[in-house]
Amino acid sequence: MKALQFPGSREVFIKEFPDPKPGKDEVVIRMKASGICGSDLNYLYRIPKEEKDKYVLGVWVSSTVIPGHEPCGIVEEVGENVTHLKKGDRVIVYHISGCGVCKSCREGYYMHCKNKKTYGFDINGSFADFMVAKEKDCVLLPDELSFEEGCYYACGAGTAFKACKRLNISGLDTVSIFGLGPVGLAAVMFAKKFGGKVIAVDPIDVRRDIAKNIGADYVINPLEEDVVREIKKITDGEGTSVSIECSSNPTARSQILDSTKIWGKVAYVGEGKTVTIDVSNQIIHKHLTIFGSWVYTIPELMDLLNFAAKEKLNLPALITHQFTLDEAEEALKLADSGKSGKIVFKWD
């Protein structure tokens, strides 16, 4: 089979591997779609070669593991003890595999398992013609959803859904979303679906245009406008009741606190980098509720897929480019530029 390798320093190449075989409790999945995530760019593609093969944010970053953690495809072969899946099933792979028996795993939070493995980082992932996954990590894809939608929900859109659900967005809210990468754009879609008025902030024209096309009520270019002043103007001087930070940009992380109203709620979703904040003036005196939101659980993914199938969400409008593995260099360069919506690899 063909698979991608990211040695670091913005290099990518295709390598042939033996077709995998399933082990005990495992299935082989024929890939149909797999999305490029910001984590692929930040921790695998852009990272200097000399900084590979170490832990970053608690995840082992390998130079030899096949990347890709947004898998969606068809079960090709089942291993011993597999009882719930069969050949031909359409599945998404939840990208974090926990031990299954610790307290965190019992609660559904595989991401907090001390012995977890992450597809595409610790163990071979989905930028390949086939991948092996534990049966317990697979979720059936509803017939109403395409493979492209499935791979987007597998991480990026699922992360946005989790944050929006925790914020309990409703028609009473004005919502600001800073950073319109694939996670931020999905957050725009969900915030609108839940009834919010949305202000979308990003310096890249293409991304603001996509946000506007899927219903954002206002868009702001932070390179040309005073973001806090514009948000205050839109909200009659109060600020937004709900704010979601998806950019990881230090300036945006501070601005989002300044532009959120008294008693407002803020979710930090973007990974990496640091920020200096004035705790008294930006948080305490405004009675802000602030939390971090990191991926989601398998039950939440199942809830999202049922919701998406029922509501017929316009997620395809956010998927702007599709490539084959042979076009990986072009795909990664485009993703690295930020001048796109969601980018996926597609197999016929």
C-alpha positions in Angstrom: 0.0 0.0 0.0 1.0 3.7 -0.4 1.4 5.8 2.7 2.7 9.3 3.6 5.7 10.1 5.8 6.4 13.4 7.4 10.1 13.6 8.3 9.7 17.2 9.5 10.9 20.6 8.2 7.9 20.8 5.8 8.9 17.6 3.8 6.5 14.9 2.7 7.0 11.8 0.7 5.2 8.6 -0.3 6.4 5.2 0.8 5.2 1.7 0.1 4.4 -0.5 3.0 3.1 -4.1 3.2 -0.7 -4.3 3.4 -1.6 -4.6 7.1 -3.3 -7.5 8.7 -5.6 -7.2 11.7 -4.6 -8.5 15.1 -6.8 -9.6 17.9 -9.7 -7.2 18.5 -8.6 -5.2 15.4 -10.0 -4.4 11.9 -8.3 -3.3 8.7 -10.0 -0.3 7.1 -9.8 0.7 3.5 -9.5 4.5 3.5 -12.0 6.5 1.7 -11.3 10.0 3.2 -8.9 11.4 5.7 -8.6 15.1 6.7 -5.6 17.3 7.2 -5.7 18.7 10.7 -3.8 21.7 12.2 -2.1 19.2 14.6 -0.6 17.4 11.6 0.8 20.8 10.4 2.0 22.0 13.8 3.5 18.8 15.3 4.5 16.7 12.2 4.8 18.7 9.0 6.3 22.0 10.2 8.3 20.8 13.2 12.1 20.7 12.5 13.6 17.3 11.7 15.8 17.5 14.8 12.8 18.0 17.0 11.0 14.8 15.9 10.8 11.7 18.0 9.8 13.3 21.3 6.7 14.2 23.3 4.9 17.4 22.4 1.8 18.4 24.5 1.8 14.9 25.9 1.8 13.1 22.5 4.8 11.2 21.1 5.7 12.8 17.7 7.3 10.1 15.6 9.3 10.5 12.4 8.4 7.0 11.2 4.8 6.4 12.1 2.2 6.9 9.3 0.4 10.2 10.0 -3.3 11.0 9.8 -5.8 11.0 12.6 -9.1 11.8 10.9 -9.9 8.4 9.3 -13.1 7.4 7.5 -13.5 4.3 5.4 -14.8 0.8 4.9 -14.0 -2.3 7.0 -11.9 -4.5 4.8 -11.0 -7.4 7.1 -11.7 -8.3 10.7 -9.5 -10.0 13.2 -10.0 -12.5 16.0 -12.6 -11.6 18.7 -14.2 -8.8 16.5 -17.9 -9.2 17.1 -19.7 -5.9 16.3 -18.1 -4.9 12.9 -18.1 -6.8 9.6 -16.5 -6.4 6.2 -18.2 -3.6 4.3 -19.2 -1.4 7.3 -18.7 2.3 6.9 -16.7 3.6 9.9 -14.9 6.6 11.5 -12.0 5.8 13.7 -11.9 7.8 17.0 -8.2 8.9 17.0 -7.3 8.3 20.6 -7.1 4.7 21.8 -7.2 4.3 25.6 -6.4 1.2 27.7 -10.1 0.8 28.3 -9.8 -0.1 32.0 -8.5 3.0 33.8 -10.8 5.5 35.5 -10.5 8.0 32.6 -11.3 5.3 30.0 -14.3 4.0 32.0 -15.6 7.6 32.0 -15.1 7.8 28.2 -12.2 10.2 28.3 -9.6 8.2 26.4 -7.6 11.4 26.0 -6.7 11.4 29.7 -5.6 7.8 29.8 -2.0 7.6 30.9 -1.4 4.7 28.5 -3.2 6.1 25.5 -2.0 5.8 21.9 -2.9 8.3 19.2 -3.4 7.2 15.6 -1.1 9.2 13.3 1.3 10.0 16.2 2.1 7.0 18.3 0.6 4.4 16.0 0.1 4.2 12.2 -2.7 6.5 11.0 -4.9 7.2 8.0 -2.7 8.8 5.4 -2.4 5.4 3.7 -4.5 3.1 1.6 -5.3 0.9 4.6 -5.0 1.3 8.4 -5.5 -1.0 11.3 -7.7 0.1 14.2 -9.1 -1.4 17.4 -12.7 -2.4 17.0 -13.5 -0.4 20.2 -12.2 2.8 18.5 -14.5 2.6 15.5 -17.9 4.3 15.1 -20.4 3.5 12.4 -20.9 6.3 9.9 -24.6 7.0 9.1 -25.6 6.4 5.5 -26.8 10.0 5.2 -23.2 11.3 5.6 -20.4 11.1 3.1 -16.9 9.8 3.9 -15.6 13.4 3.5 -18.0 14.6 6.1 -17.1 11.6 8.3 -13.4 12.4 8.4 -14.1 16.0 9.2 -16.3 15.1 12.1 -13.6 12.6 13.2 -11.5 15.4 14.8 -11.9 19.1 13.6 -15.6 19.4 13.4 -16.1 17.2 16.4 -13.9 19.4 18.5 -15.9 22.5 17.5 -19.2 20.6 18.3 -17.9 19.8 21.8 -17.0 23.4 22.6 -20.3 24.8 21.3 -22.3 22.2 23.3 -20.4 23.1 26.5 -21.1 26.8 25.9 -24.8 26.0 25.6 -25.3 28.4 22.7 -28.8 29.6 22.0 -30.7 32.3 20.2 -30.0 34.6 23.2 -26.3 34.7 22.4 -24.0 36.7 20.3 -20.9 34.6 19.6 -17.4 35.6 18.6 -15.2 33.0 17.0 -11.5 33.9 16.6 -9.6 31.9 14.1 -11.4 30.4 11.0 -9.4 27.3 10.3 -11.3 24.0 9.9 -12.2 24.0 13.7 -13.3 27.6 13.8 -15.3 27.4 10.6 -17.1 24.3 12.0 -17.8 26.3 15.2 -19.4 29.1 13.0 -21.7 26.4 11.5 -22.7 24.9 14.9 -23.1 28.3 16.6 -25.5 29.4 13.8 -27.4 26.1 14.0 -27.9 26.5 17.7 -29.3 30.0 17.1 -26.5 32.4 17.9 -25.6 35.6 16.1 -22.0 35.1 15.0 -19.0 37.4 14.7 -16.1 35.7 12.8 -12.6 37.0 13.1 -9.6 36.0 10.9 -6.9 37.8 8.8 -7.3 35.5 5.8 -9.8 36.6 3.1 -10.7 33.1 1.9 -11.6 32.0 5.4 -13.7 35.1 6.2 -15.6 34.5 2.9 -16.3 30.9 3.8 -17.6 32.0 7.2 -19.9 34.6 5.5 -21.2 32.0 3.1 -22.2 29.7 5.8 -24.1 32.3 7.8 -21.7 34.4 9.9 -23.5 37.7 10.6 -20.3 39.8 10.8 -16.7 39.2 9.7 -13.7 41.1 11.0 -10.1 41.3 9.6 -7.9 41.8 12.6 -5.1 43.2 10.4 -7.3 46.1 9.3 -9.7 46.7 12.1 -9.6 47.1 15.9 -11.2 43.8 16.8 -12.4 44.7 20.3 -13.8 48.1 19.2 -15.7 46.5 16.3 -17.2 43.8 18.5 -18.2 46.4 21.1 -19.8 48.4 18.3 -21.8 45.4 17.0 -23.0 44.5 20.5 -24.0 48.1 21.6 -20.9 48.4 23.8 -21.5 45.2 25.8 -19.4 42.6 24.1 -20.3 39.0 23.2 -22.0 36.6 25.6 -20.1 33.6 24.2 -16.6 33.5 22.7 -14.5 30.7 21.2 -10.8 31.0 20.6 -9.5 28.7 17.8 -6.4 30.5 16.5 -3.9 30.0 19.4 -2.6 33.5 18.4 -1.5 35.3 21.7 -3.0 38.6 20.6 -6.4 37.0 19.8 -6.3 35.1 23.1 -6.1 38.4 25.0 -8.6 40.2 22.7 -11.2 37.6 23.2 -11.2 38.3 27.0 -11.5 42.1 26.4 -14.4 41.7 23.9 -16.5 39.3 26.0 -19.2 40.9 28.1 -19.6 40.8 31.9 -20.8 37.3 33.0 -19.8 36.0 29.5 -18.3 32.6 28.7 -15.0 31.9 26.9 -13.8 28.6 25.5 -10.1 28.2 24.5 -9.8 25.5 21.7 -6.6 26.5 19.7 -3.5 24.5 20.7 0.0 25.7 21.5 1.7 29.1 22.2 1.3 31.2 25.4 -0.3 34.5 26.4 0.0 37.1 29.1 -3.3 38.2 30.6 -4.4 40.7 33.3 -6.4 38.4 35.5 -8.1 41.1 37.6 -9.3 43.4 34.8 -9.9 40.8 32.1 -11.4 38.0 34.1 -12.2 38.5 37.8 -13.9 41.9 37.5 -15.9 40.7 34.6 -17.1 37.4 36.3 -16.0 35.5 33.2 -16.4 31.7 32.9 -13.4 30.4 31.1 -12.6 26.8 30.1 -10.5 24.7 27.8 -12.2 22.3 25.4 -10.1 19.4 24.1 -11.6 17.0 21.5 -14.6 14.9 22.7 -15.6 11.4 23.8 -16.9 8.5 21.6 -20.4 8.9 22.9 -20.3 12.6 22.0 -19.0 11.6 18.5 -22.0 9.3 18.1 -24.3 12.1 19.3 -22.8 14.4 16.7 -23.1 12.0 13.8 -26.8 11.4 14.6 -27.4 15.1 14.9 -25.6 15.8 11.6 -27.5 13.1 9.8 -30.8 14.4 11.1 -30.2 18.1 10.6 -28.4 17.8 7.2 -25.7 20.3 8.2 -23.9 22.1 5.5 -20.5 20.7 6.4 -19.5 20.0 2.7 -19.5 23.8 2.1 -16.4 24.0 4.5 -14.5 21.3 2.5 -12.8 23.4 -0.2 -10.2 21.0 -1.5 -9.8 17.2 -2.1 -6.5 15.6 -3.1 -5.1 12.1 -3.7 -2.1 10.8 -1.8 0.0 11.3 -4.9 -0.8 15.0 -4.6 0.3 15.2 -1.0 3.0 17.9 -1.5 0.5 20.3 -3.1 -2.1 19.5 -0.4 0.2 20.2 2.5 1.5 23.4 1.0 -2.0 24.7 0.6 -2.9 23.6 4.1 0.2 25.3 5.4 -0.7 28.6 3.7 -4.1 28.8 5.5 -5.8 29.9 2.3 -8.5 27.2 2.3 -11.2 25.6 4.3 -11.0 21.9 5.2 -8.6 19.8 3.0 -9.1 16.1 2.7 -7.4 13.2 1.0 -9.8 11.1 -1.0 -9.7 7.6 -2.3 -12.0 6.3 -5.1 
